[in-house]
Amino acid sequence: MTPAQLKELQELSHIFSQGKASPQQMQQLSALLAQINCYGEENRAEESEQVNFIDTPHFG
């Protein structure tokens, strides 16, 4: 999650906690969460590729 996404999430969370969220803000939260989830999946895929690499053993 980027710092900008975190800030936006905090602002939306505050609005929702007050019960003042508009339909537009609900869509904004949905889009933000989708971005965060996609970003997380990309990072996990990259980490998985790095972790799953196993070199051929060299005996000699």
Helices and strands as residue ranges (DSSP letters): H 3-17, H 23-51
